[in-house]
Amino acid sequence: MKNLNCQYIHSTSYKNLSKLSFKNILPKDQLDKTYAKTGDIVMTRVGTRSVGKVALITSGKVLVSDCILIIRVEKNIEI
């Protein structure tokens, strides 16, 4: 992802229980990539010390590497 020349999240990009904020813009040539958006919870899926490492996206959109899981809950869910 480093060669994309844009902001992204990797397993080493954040500390546990972080609140992350990004610009609300993705490069047009990257719109087909996986990204996290406001309200998503991101979780590291691989790597050392990755168990339980999570962060909240408080604003914006950001591309994510394949080392990240995105937990997204729709606002209109009824339980």
ABEGO torsion letter per residue (X at the ends): XAAAGBBBBBAAABBBGBBBBBBABBBAAAAABBBBBBGBBBBBABEBGABGBBBBBABEBBBBBAABBBBBBBAABBX
